[in-house]
Amino acid sequence: MPTEFTPLLSLAGGALIGLAAVALMAVHGRIAGITGILGGFLPGSGESDRGWRIAFIAGMIAAPITAMAATGSMPQISVPVSTLALVAGGFLVGIGATFGSGCTSGHGVCGLSRLSARSIAATLTFMATGAVTVFLVRHVLGG
């Protein structure tokens, strides 16, 4: 299953993610880590600043809807695994984000730009684990 090469769209998407991260830091002094944003939004988190969290999450939901309105269609997404595998993967990612004190967006986008040693280590771990997983699934398990 080849992946389409889209350098301009990828560049634009990366620039928008970076802009959102810088804007959140400039306006609220907060890091744009999705795990932290969502965790602070949930009841019992002890966070009192839910307004910007709601706006950030609403923007993540509204973005694909806006793209569909602008282009007339949604991108085709194919996930060739079972629902059980998706749930298990999500659970494992949640555990990893908890043990890693953050997710790929917090460490990879915001932490690397701040030259955080912890984020550099976390991002290297994310990337190495992803590469090993792809190799195992595609070449060892034949998936």
Backbone as a chain_set.jsonl record, in Angstrom:
{"seq": "MPTEFTPLLSLAGGALIGLAAVALMAVHGRIAGITGILGGFLPGSGESDRGWRIAFIAGMIAAPITAMAATGSMPQISVPVSTLALVAGGFLVGIGATFGSGCTSGHGVCGLSRLSARSIAATLTFMATGAVTVFLVRHVLGG", "coords": {"N": [[0.851, -1.17, 0.0], [1.166, 1.835, -1.141], [2.197, 5.135, -0.141], [0.976, 8.313, -0.857], [2.944, 10.895, -2.245], [3.141, 14.055, -1.07], [4.464, 16.812, -0.946], [4.006, 19.655, -0.828], [1.477, 19.969, 0.371], [2.067, 18.692, 2.754], [4.052, 20.372, 3.79], [2.529, 22.719, 4.117], [0.655, 21.823, 6.013], [2.375, 21.193, 8.164], [3.401, 23.753, 8.674], [1.083, 25.052, 9.547], [0.53, 23.597, 11.877], [2.807, 24.273, 13.372], [2.398, 27.052, 13.553], [0.025, 27.119, 15.064], [0.986, 26.007, 17.454], [2.896, 27.923, 18.231], [1.23, 30.157, 18.494], [-0.46, 29.344, 20.595], [1.403, 29.158, 22.677], [2.292, 31.822, 22.749], [-0.055, 33.275, 23.346], [-1.31, 31.981, 25.543], [0.711, 30.847, 26.997], [1.085, 28.123, 27.036], [1.835, 24.69, 26.229], [1.312, 23.031, 23.162], [0.417, 20.269, 23.441], [-1.478, 17.565, 22.72], [-2.404, 15.526, 24.397], [-2.126, 16.667, 26.969], [-3.787, 18.907, 26.659], [-6.318, 17.744, 26.201], [-6.485, 16.133, 28.504], [-6.514, 18.083, 30.551], [-8.953, 19.157, 30.083], [-10.84, 17.293, 30.783], [-13.266, 16.218, 33.252], [-12.461, 16.487, 36.725], [-9.796, 16.976, 36.466], [-8.694, 19.14, 37.656], [-7.968, 21.448, 36.413], [-8.617, 24.832, 35.626], [-8.811, 26.331, 33.38], [-10.563, 25.929, 31.023], [-11.675, 27.074, 28.743], [-9.938, 27.849, 26.49], [-9.044, 25.335, 25.939], [-11.335, 23.991, 25.102], [-11.82, 25.479, 22.768], [-9.522, 24.817, 21.256], [-9.796, 22.023, 20.896], [-12.273, 22.024, 19.588], [-11.496, 23.31, 17.238], [-9.855, 21.337, 16.138], [-11.744, 19.46, 15.499], [-13.384, 20.899, 13.78], [-11.737, 21.488, 11.617], [-11.425, 19.329, 9.595], [-14.06, 19.322, 8.696], [-14.323, 21.87, 7.66], [-12.441, 21.665, 5.614], [-13.747, 19.791, 4.013], [-15.989, 21.29, 3.279], [-14.755, 23.243, 1.754], [-13.519, 21.823, -0.328], [-15.302, 19.928, -1.191], [-15.14, 17.244, -0.715], [-14.059, 14.592, 1.46], [-10.797, 13.542, 2.511], [-9.681, 10.325, 1.394], [-9.486, 7.729, 3.619], [-7.948, 4.863, 4.666], [-8.017, 2.244, 6.829], [-6.514, -0.556, 7.465], [-7.042, -2.483, 9.539], [-8.576, -4.285, 12.258], [-11.361, -3.186, 14.339], [-10.891, -3.882, 16.971], [-8.08, -4.0, 16.995], [-7.519, -1.289, 16.561], [-8.58, -0.151, 18.916], [-6.977, -1.421, 20.83], [-4.464, -0.434, 20.018], [-4.855, 2.313, 20.471], [-5.164, 2.266, 23.244], [-2.599, 1.395, 24.019], [-1.069, 3.549, 23.055], [-2.064, 5.553, 24.703], [-1.113, 4.636, 27.194], [1.63, 4.842, 26.701], [1.855, 7.635, 26.302], [1.238, 8.483, 28.835], [3.3, 7.34, 30.451], [5.441, 8.537, 29.164], [5.169, 11.151, 29.786], [3.746, 12.866, 28.083], [2.702, 13.456, 24.649], [3.249, 12.77, 21.116], [2.788, 15.207, 19.821], [3.207, 17.152, 21.813], [5.873, 16.597, 22.707], [7.275, 16.18, 20.24], [6.666, 18.385, 18.521], [6.546, 20.772, 20.11], [8.415, 20.372, 22.244], [10.851, 19.67, 20.963], [11.394, 22.033, 19.569], [12.018, 23.676, 21.661], [14.349, 22.614, 22.437], [14.361, 20.665, 24.422], [15.768, 18.238, 26.437], [14.467, 15.975, 27.448], [12.292, 15.809, 25.714], [13.605, 15.391, 23.29], [14.707, 12.848, 23.745], [12.306, 11.417, 24.112], [11.052, 11.771, 21.581], [12.907, 10.555, 19.862], [12.597, 7.962, 20.824], [9.867, 7.494, 20.156], [10.023, 7.591, 17.333], [11.897, 5.543, 16.726], [10.56, 3.317, 17.768], [8.277, 3.33, 16.15], [9.475, 2.814, 13.633], [10.543, 0.238, 14.053], [8.169, -1.143, 14.568], [6.793, -0.882, 12.096], [8.577, -2.292, 10.438], [8.422, -4.871, 11.613], [5.674, -5.491, 11.284], [5.3, -5.315, 8.482], [7.382, -6.867, 7.317], [8.091, -9.065, 8.906], [5.745, -10.15, 10.069], [4.226, -10.049, 7.825], [2.201, -8.231, 7.115]], "CA": [[0.0, 0.0, 0.0], [2.04, 3.004, -1.205], [1.727, 6.398, 0.401], [1.088, 9.378, -1.844], [3.937, 11.919, -1.938], [2.497, 15.368, -1.149], [5.353, 17.704, -0.196], [3.456, 20.989, -0.576], [0.432, 19.839, 1.384], [2.734, 18.348, 4.008], [4.686, 21.602, 4.253], [1.47, 23.614, 4.589], [0.126, 21.265, 7.259], [3.381, 21.391, 9.208], [3.452, 25.177, 9.0], [-0.112, 25.377, 10.339], [0.726, 23.017, 13.214], [3.776, 25.132, 14.043], [1.749, 28.33, 13.848], [-0.894, 26.901, 16.182], [1.791, 25.797, 18.661], [3.475, 29.218, 18.613], [0.133, 31.023, 18.936], [-0.903, 28.915, 21.924], [2.441, 29.548, 23.625], [2.325, 33.284, 22.843], [-1.281, 33.819, 23.926], [-1.661, 31.381, 26.826], [1.882, 30.32, 27.683], [0.881, 26.678, 27.187], [2.38, 23.838, 25.176], [0.257, 22.416, 22.355], [0.422, 18.812, 23.511], [-2.893, 17.184, 22.691], [-2.708, 14.747, 25.602], [-2.308, 17.612, 28.075], [-4.955, 19.744, 26.401], [-7.506, 16.931, 26.443], [-6.49, 15.726, 29.918], [-6.918, 19.217, 31.369], [-10.35, 19.452, 29.776], [-11.704, 16.278, 31.382], [-13.674, 16.475, 34.634], [-11.582, 15.943, 37.749], [-8.389, 17.254, 36.161], [-8.241, 20.222, 38.506], [-7.641, 22.607, 35.592], [-9.726, 25.788, 35.57], [-8.743, 27.073, 32.115], [-11.166, 25.055, 30.017], [-12.137, 27.804, 27.562], [-9.039, 27.693, 25.351], [-8.973, 23.903, 25.631], [-12.529, 23.707, 24.298], [-11.602, 26.089, 21.453], [-8.495, 24.051, 20.546], [-10.404, 20.745, 20.509], [-13.294, 22.336, 18.577], [-10.782, 23.577, 16.0], [-9.408, 20.061, 15.576], [-12.929, 18.801, 14.945], [-13.914, 21.722, 12.696], [-10.807, 21.566, 10.477], [-11.801, 18.474, 8.464], [-15.369, 19.742, 8.194], [-14.029, 23.04, 6.831], [-11.782, 21.168, 4.398], [-14.778, 19.177, 3.183], [-16.807, 22.365, 2.724], [-13.964, 23.964, 0.751], [-13.142, 20.987, -1.475], [-16.425, 19.099, -1.61], [-14.972, 15.838, -0.354], [-13.111, 14.293, 2.527], [-9.719, 12.661, 2.047], [-9.932, 8.9, 1.574], [-8.658, 7.155, 4.667], [-8.117, 3.425, 4.746], [-7.373, 1.672, 8.009], [-6.661, -1.983, 7.183], [-7.004, -3.336, 10.729], [-9.884, -4.439, 12.908], [-11.698, -2.23, 15.39], [-10.19, -4.329, 18.181], [-6.679, -3.572, 16.879], [-7.502, 0.157, 16.76], [-8.795, 0.11, 20.337], [-5.755, -1.863, 21.532], [-3.426, 0.538, 19.69], [-5.16, 3.547, 21.202], [-4.864, 2.006, 24.656], [-1.136, 1.381, 24.157], [-0.598, 4.921, 22.878], [-2.412, 6.255, 25.945], [-0.155, 4.224, 28.229], [2.911, 5.446, 26.346], [1.797, 9.075, 26.553], [1.262, 8.66, 30.286], [4.655, 7.059, 30.937], [6.369, 9.467, 28.522], [4.811, 12.511, 30.221], [3.308, 13.666, 26.945], [2.476, 12.759, 23.389], [4.119, 13.174, 20.004], [2.635, 16.631, 19.511], [3.86, 17.935, 22.851], [7.321, 16.387, 22.667], [7.842, 16.306, 18.902], [6.513, 19.716, 17.94], [6.889, 21.848, 21.046], [9.618, 20.073, 23.015], [12.042, 19.754, 20.11], [11.668, 23.434, 19.246], [12.602, 24.27, 22.863], [15.576, 21.844, 22.684], [14.198, 19.932, 25.673], [16.446, 16.934, 26.397], [13.448, 14.944, 27.67], [11.511, 15.683, 24.483], [14.468, 14.775, 22.275], [14.739, 11.412, 24.055], [10.971, 10.862, 23.853], [10.802, 11.749, 20.146], [13.745, 9.485, 19.308], [11.951, 6.7, 21.198], [8.663, 7.356, 19.321], [10.404, 7.313, 15.95], [12.522, 4.214, 16.663], [9.511, 2.321, 18.0], [7.473, 3.302, 14.927], [10.236, 2.138, 12.571], [10.595, -1.19, 14.383], [6.814, -1.676, 14.397], [6.525, -1.007, 10.656], [9.391, -3.391, 9.932], [7.87, -6.141, 12.087], [4.364, -5.743, 10.683], [5.384, -5.486, 7.027], [8.376, -7.823, 6.847], [8.146, -10.286, 9.718], [4.392, -10.703, 10.161], [3.653, -10.083, 6.468], [0.97, -7.444, 7.097]], "C": [[0.902, 1.241, 0.0], [1.374, 4.236, -0.614], [1.972, 7.481, -0.627], [2.067, 10.437, -1.356], [3.307, 13.291, -2.152], [3.332, 16.409, -0.402], [4.758, 19.08, 0.102], [2.346, 20.957, 0.471], [1.036, 19.521, 2.747], [3.403, 19.575, 4.617], [3.65, 22.562, 4.827], [0.89, 23.116, 5.909], [1.098, 21.448, 8.412], [3.483, 22.838, 9.646], [2.251, 25.585, 9.853], [-0.011, 24.803, 11.758], [1.705, 23.876, 14.008], [3.185, 26.468, 14.442], [0.793, 28.196, 15.034], [-0.127, 26.731, 17.49], [2.383, 27.114, 19.157], [2.386, 30.147, 19.149], [-0.343, 30.639, 20.34], [0.122, 29.305, 22.984], [2.442, 31.064, 23.83], [1.113, 33.837, 23.597], [-1.543, 33.29, 25.336], [-0.468, 30.841, 27.612], [1.813, 28.815, 27.905], [1.451, 25.936, 25.992], [1.231, 23.119, 24.478], [0.423, 20.902, 22.297], [-1.012, 18.339, 23.654], [-3.282, 16.385, 23.928], [-2.971, 15.668, 26.783], [-3.532, 18.489, 27.902], [-6.23, 18.97, 26.715], [-7.609, 16.519, 27.908], [-6.933, 16.841, 30.834], [-8.364, 19.626, 31.157], [-11.299, 18.503, 30.517], [-12.067, 16.617, 32.822], [-12.705, 15.812, 35.619], [-10.111, 16.23, 37.517], [-7.82, 18.342, 37.06], [-7.865, 21.478, 37.736], [-8.854, 23.529, 35.518], [-9.794, 26.543, 34.239], [-9.296, 26.249, 30.954], [-11.541, 25.768, 28.725], [-11.237, 27.614, 26.349], [-8.9, 26.232, 24.963], [-10.156, 23.495, 24.75], [-12.337, 24.259, 22.881], [-10.595, 25.283, 20.637], [-9.077, 22.737, 20.028], [-11.476, 20.97, 19.434], [-12.641, 22.633, 17.224], [-10.289, 22.306, 15.339], [-10.574, 19.304, 14.94], [-13.44, 19.563, 13.72], [-13.024, 21.721, 11.457], [-11.183, 20.622, 9.336], [-13.161, 18.83, 7.869], [-15.199, 20.953, 7.277], [-13.363, 22.619, 5.527], [-12.798, 20.535, 3.453], [-15.654, 20.252, 2.531], [-16.064, 23.091, 1.603], [-13.702, 23.139, -0.501], [-14.278, 20.112, -1.996], [-16.269, 17.624, -1.289], [-13.969, 15.712, 0.791], [-11.996, 13.432, 1.948], [-10.087, 11.201, 2.296], [-8.954, 8.352, 2.605], [-8.97, 5.665, 4.739], [-7.335, 2.905, 5.946], [-7.56, 0.155, 7.921], [-6.495, -2.897, 8.399], [-8.392, -3.363, 11.357], [-10.106, -3.34, 13.947], [-10.992, -2.6, 16.687], [-8.725, -3.892, 18.159], [-6.562, -2.064, 17.069], [-7.669, 0.516, 18.231], [-7.549, -0.273, 21.134], [-4.616, -0.881, 21.266], [-3.632, 1.853, 20.418], [-4.854, 3.42, 22.682], [-3.355, 2.044, 24.896], [-0.538, 2.773, 23.985], [-0.89, 5.746, 24.13], [-1.466, 5.916, 27.085], [1.204, 4.87, 27.956], [2.947, 6.942, 26.618], [1.83, 9.363, 28.049], [2.667, 8.448, 30.831], [5.68, 8.037, 30.369], [6.123, 10.917, 28.895], [4.467, 13.413, 29.043], [3.219, 12.831, 25.686], [3.407, 13.295, 22.301], [3.973, 14.652, 19.676], [3.327, 17.499, 20.547], [5.37, 17.821, 22.79], [7.905, 16.713, 21.3], [7.757, 17.695, 18.316], [7.038, 20.786, 18.898], [8.197, 21.595, 21.794], [10.887, 20.177, 22.197], [12.391, 21.202, 19.796], [12.259, 24.177, 20.437], [13.91, 23.593, 23.257], [15.543, 21.149, 24.049], [14.833, 18.551, 25.544], [15.434, 15.798, 26.565], [12.619, 14.722, 26.403], [12.326, 15.076, 23.355], [14.517, 13.27, 22.492], [13.394, 10.757, 23.739], [10.715, 10.737, 22.358], [11.653, 10.688, 19.455], [13.142, 8.117, 19.613], [10.705, 6.454, 20.351], [9.046, 6.904, 17.914], [11.02, 5.917, 15.808], [11.476, 3.121, 16.84], [8.61, 2.208, 16.777], [8.176, 2.56, 13.802], [10.297, 0.636, 12.817], [9.231, -1.831, 14.164], [6.48, -1.874, 12.925], [7.315, -2.172, 10.074], [8.788, -4.742, 10.34], [6.551, -6.476, 11.387], [4.486, -6.05, 9.201], [6.288, -6.632, 6.613], [8.45, -9.12, 7.648], [6.773, -10.946, 9.781], [3.689, -10.765, 8.811], [2.378, -9.279, 6.326], [0.925, -6.372, 6.12]], "O": [[1.36, 1.653, 1.066], [0.149, 4.356, -0.595], [3.055, 7.559, -1.206], [2.028, 10.834, -0.192], [2.976, 13.654, -3.28], [2.936, 16.844, 0.679], [4.986, 19.62, 1.184], [2.287, 21.816, 1.35], [0.571, 20.022, 3.771], [3.326, 19.791, 5.827], [3.858, 23.148, 5.89], [0.661, 23.907, 6.824], [0.694, 21.816, 9.515], [3.633, 23.129, 10.832], [2.393, 26.381, 10.782], [-0.419, 25.449, 12.723], [1.467, 24.175, 15.178], [3.439, 26.964, 15.54], [0.758, 29.064, 15.906], [-0.544, 27.254, 18.524], [2.374, 27.39, 20.357], [2.595, 30.843, 20.142], [-0.597, 31.51, 21.173], [-0.251, 29.737, 24.075], [2.577, 31.538, 24.958], [1.248, 34.764, 24.395], [-1.948, 34.044, 26.221], [-0.617, 30.424, 28.761], [2.41, 28.292, 28.846], [1.541, 26.476, 24.889], [0.293, 22.655, 25.126], [0.554, 20.329, 21.216], [-1.686, 18.687, 24.623], [-4.383, 16.555, 24.451], [-3.937, 15.469, 27.521], [-4.236, 18.785, 28.868], [-7.116, 19.472, 27.406], [-8.694, 16.552, 28.489], [-7.654, 16.593, 31.801], [-8.932, 20.359, 31.966], [-12.428, 18.874, 30.838], [-11.275, 17.231, 33.537], [-12.199, 14.718, 35.371], [-9.264, 15.777, 38.286], [-6.603, 18.455, 37.211], [-7.481, 22.478, 38.343], [-9.984, 23.065, 35.367], [-10.73, 27.306, 34.004], [-8.57, 25.916, 30.017], [-11.709, 25.11, 27.698], [-11.725, 27.252, 25.279], [-8.665, 25.916, 23.796], [-9.998, 22.752, 23.782], [-12.655, 23.581, 21.904], [-10.798, 25.086, 19.439], [-8.88, 22.379, 18.867], [-11.573, 20.196, 18.482], [-13.173, 22.251, 16.181], [-10.301, 22.2, 14.112], [-10.394, 18.591, 13.952], [-13.875, 18.956, 12.742], [-13.518, 21.935, 10.351], [-11.257, 21.072, 8.192], [-13.382, 18.656, 6.671], [-15.853, 21.047, 6.238], [-13.678, 23.15, 4.462], [-12.721, 20.718, 2.238], [-16.018, 20.131, 1.361], [-16.674, 23.507, 0.618], [-13.666, 23.678, -1.607], [-14.215, 19.612, -3.12], [-17.171, 16.833, -1.562], [-13.156, 16.602, 1.043], [-12.22, 12.677, 1.002], [-10.731, 10.88, 3.296], [-7.74, 8.5, 2.467], [-10.13, 5.269, 4.859], [-6.126, 3.113, 6.047], [-8.624, -0.364, 8.257], [-5.882, -3.96, 8.301], [-9.261, -2.559, 11.02], [-9.171, -2.662, 14.372], [-10.543, -1.72, 17.422], [-8.188, -3.463, 19.18], [-5.599, -1.599, 17.68], [-6.972, 1.396, 18.737], [-7.119, 0.473, 22.013], [-3.878, -0.53, 22.187], [-2.677, 2.439, 20.928], [-4.346, 4.354, 23.302], [-2.889, 2.653, 25.859], [0.401, 3.136, 24.695], [-0.058, 6.544, 24.562], [-1.062, 6.792, 27.85], [1.849, 5.383, 28.871], [3.949, 7.463, 27.107], [2.388, 10.372, 28.478], [3.173, 9.278, 31.587], [6.68, 8.334, 31.022], [6.79, 11.814, 28.381], [4.85, 14.582, 29.012], [3.606, 11.663, 25.659], [4.242, 14.164, 22.551], [4.951, 15.29, 19.287], [3.971, 18.486, 20.191], [6.074, 18.831, 22.818], [8.902, 17.428, 21.198], [8.703, 18.143, 17.668], [7.878, 21.605, 18.525], [9.001, 22.512, 21.958], [11.891, 20.709, 22.669], [13.569, 21.559, 19.76], [12.929, 25.194, 20.26], [14.514, 23.937, 24.272], [16.559, 21.058, 24.739], [14.48, 17.782, 24.65], [15.537, 14.772, 25.892], [12.287, 13.587, 26.062], [11.789, 14.322, 22.544], [14.385, 12.499, 21.541], [13.349, 9.67, 23.164], [10.213, 9.708, 21.904], [11.172, 9.996, 18.558], [13.168, 7.218, 18.772], [10.495, 5.339, 19.874], [8.47, 5.96, 17.374], [10.695, 5.191, 14.868], [11.507, 2.111, 16.138], [8.218, 1.102, 16.403], [7.554, 1.768, 13.095], [10.122, -0.152, 11.888], [9.144, -2.939, 13.634], [5.945, -2.915, 12.543], [6.774, -2.957, 9.295], [8.661, -5.645, 9.514], [6.341, -7.609, 10.953], [3.829, -6.97, 8.712], [5.986, -7.316, 5.635], [8.835, -10.159, 7.112], [6.647, -12.153, 9.572], [2.677, -11.451, 8.664], [1.54, -9.613, 5.489], [-0.073, -5.657, 6.033]]}, "num_chains": 1, "name": "protein.A"}
